[in-house]
Amino acid sequence: MPGINLTAALRSEYQSLFDTCNIRPEKLSEIEKIIQKITNNKTRYENVGAQLSIPWYVIASIHNMESSLNFNCHLHNGDSLTARTRNVPAGRPLTGNPPFTWEESARDSLTLQRLNIWSDWSIPGILYKIEEYNGWGYRNRHPEVLTPYLWSGSVHYVKGKFVADGRWSDTAISNQIGAGVIIRRLVEKNLISFNRIEIEDSNKPLVYYSSKKIEHGERLQEFLNQFPDIYLLIDGIIGEKTSDALKLVTGNYLYGDPRV
């Protein structure tokens, strides 16, 4: 099956999906239980991750997808550690003798998938490698469905899945919680963080008074336009009119407004 390159467009798609990854309320309780199990075993994930330079939460999210956090199963595909893997990829690990430890199996699987030589641990880089870990079947064969391997449990996924290798069902629903959803919840709970935004003034907020188009400016204008009697051009230029609208809604002008 042909591979997929992490292009600028795909990077933007991953970031946008992560930013809008709203968790379905009915799944939250289940997700919280998974997060608790993950954090209880954080040290095991960290130990493997430190050896291969892979963030612990990436390993944990894959572990949940492949074997429901069961440390008696291969990270490759959930087969029992009492023997080499039977399912794809079969015969792993190639060296050593069963029964294998979970750590042995995890190192083999992550190395086989070349995560140990990957260095882009931004949100798009992580989501790309996790989707690649599972394969590109959804993108290549059913692009109308965002892969549940990443997004099940969020508003991004409703139904449709491969029920067996190469066998598709339009009506089947994944009952797992996607790896991207787990990572999103870890961020929401401040258990991990991603520092995407760098600005010279450490006190400057994400949106501020400007005569030029700024990042996140259009999002603020779209938000303000939801309120009565506010009509802003969505151009990302956060000047006097946008500042006036913000004051009407919040009682405060924009940071940097000369009237402050």
N, C-alpha and C positions, 0 to 999 in steps of 0.2 A: 504494500500500500504506500503510495507516495507520501513523502514527508511534507511538512509545512514550515516555512521560514518565518522567523519573528520579524516581520516588516514593521514599518512605522504605523501603518494602518491597523495591523493586528495588535500592536502595542497599545494604541489608542482604544481599540475595542475592549481589550482586557481591562484597562484602567476604568473605562466608562462603566462596564458591567460590574466591576467591584464597587465603584462609587455608588451605584444604584442597586446594590444587592440587598434589598429589603427582605428580611427573614419572615417567613409565614408565621403568624402568631401561634397557630396550632402546632408548629414544630419546635417552638422555643424550649419547652420543657425537655424534650428529647435531646436537643442540642446542648442544653446546660449539663445534662448527665454525661454527655460525651466529653465536654470541656473539662468536667471534674476528673474524669478518668485520665484524660490526657495530662492534666497538670499534676495528678498524683504520680505519674510515671515520667515526668519531665526529665529527670536525671538520666534515664535510660536513653531517651531520644538525644539528649545533649551529648552523651558519651559517644554515640555513633556519629553524630553530626560533627563533633570536634575532630574526629579522625579523618573525616572526608570533606570538611569545610562546607557543610550543608546546614542551614538553619534547622533547629530542632523541630519547629512547628511544621515545616515542610514534610519531614519524616513522619510526624504524628498524624498529619492529615491524610497521607498516603496509607499509613497503617490502618486508619479507620475505614478507608474505602476497601482495602484489600482483604482485611480479616477482622473487621469490627473490634479492633484494639486487642485482639487475642495474641498473647505472646507465645503461644504454642503453635503458631502458624507462620509459614514463609511469607515474607513481605512481597515476594514476587506476585503471588496469586492466591494466597490463603490456604494452600495445601499444608498438610501436617508436617511438622519438623522432624517426625520420626523417620522420614525417608526423603530422598531427593524429590524435587517437584515432579508431579505427573502431568499437570496441565501446562499450557503455554505460559512462560517458557519452560519446557520440560528438561529434566536432568540437572537442575541447579540445586546447590552449588556444584561446580565441576570437580572441585577438590574437597578433601576432608571426608569424614565418615559420619553417617547419621547415628543417633539423633543429633541434629544441629542445634546450637543455641540460636535464639532469636537474633542476637547481635551478629553472629556469623552470616546468617541468611540475609539480614538487612544490608550489611556491607556488600555482599555479593550482588544483591538486586540493585542497589543504588549505583554501584560501579558499572554494572551491566547497562544501565540506562544513562550512564555518563553524567550523572548529576555531580560526581566528584570533580569533574573538570569544568563545570558550569560556574560562572562568576557573577551573573546578573541576578541578584536577589531582590530586585525591585518587585513591586506587585505584578506588573506584566510579565517579567521574567519568571517569576514563581508559577504563575498560572499557566504559562506556556509549557514549562517543563512538566507540570503535573498532568496537563492534558496529553502531552506527548507520552508520558508514562503509561497512560491507559490506551493510547492509540488515537488516530485521527478519523475513526469510523464515522463519527457524527458529522464532522466537517465535510468529509469527502462523499458520504453517501446520503446523509440526511441533515443538510445544513439548516433546514427549517426548525430543527430542535437544538437548542443549546445543550451541550453535553451535561447530563445529570452528574457525571463524575466530578464536575465543578460546582454545579448550580442547583442540584436537587435540594429542596427545603427552602428555596427562595422564590421570589416572584418571577424569576427568570425561567423557571422550569415548571411545566404543567404535566405533560405526558409524552409518551413515545420513548422506546428504548430497545436495545438489542437484548433479547431474552436468551440468546445463546450465540455462539460465535457465528457471525454472518446472518443471523436470523432476527428480523426486525418485526416489531409490533407497534402500530400507530396508537393503540389504546393502553398498552402496558405502562405502568407508572413505577418509577424507581422509589423504593422505600428507604434508601440510604440518604444520608446527609452529605451533600457534596463537599469536596475538599476546599473549594473557594468559600463556601458558606462557613465552614469551621474557622478558616483564617479570618474571615470578616468578623465573626463573633469574638475571636481572640483580640482583635483590634478594638472592638466596641467595649470590651471589658478591661482595656488597658493592660492586657497581659503581654502584648507585643506592640510595636509601633513602627511606622515607616515615615522617615523624614524626607518628604518629597520636595518641600518648598524651602528655598534658601533666599533670604532677603538681607540686604546690608544692615538695615535697622532692625535689631532683634525685637524692638517694641512695636514695629509696624504690623498691623493686622493684615489679613489676606486680601481685603479690599480697602481701598483708600482713595481719597480725592486725587483726580488726575485729569490732565487735558489730553492724554493719550489712552489708547485702548490698553487695558490691563487684563491679566489672567483672572478669571472668576468674575470679571465685571458684568458679563452678560447674564451670568447666573443670578447675581444680585438684582439686576434689573428685571429679570423674569419673575423673581420672587416678589418684588415690590409691586409689579403690575397686577398681582392678584388682589390688591386692596382697592377699595372704592375710591374713585376720583383720581387715581394715579395712572398716567399714560406716558410711559417712557419708551423711547426708541431703543431697541435692543442692539446696541452698537459696542458695548464694552467700555465706552468712555465714561468714566465715573466722575462727572463734573457737578456743576451747581444744581442742575435740575434733579439729578439722582440724589444728591445730598439733601435737597429740600424734601424729596419723597421719603428718604430715610428718617428725617426729623419728624415728618408727619406720622410715621408709623411707630418710631421708637422714642422720640423726644430728643434725639441727638443727631448732630450733623456728622458727616463722614470724617474719619481721621484725616487730617491734613487740610480740611476746609479752612480757607483764610478767615472765615467768619467766626471760627471757634476761638 
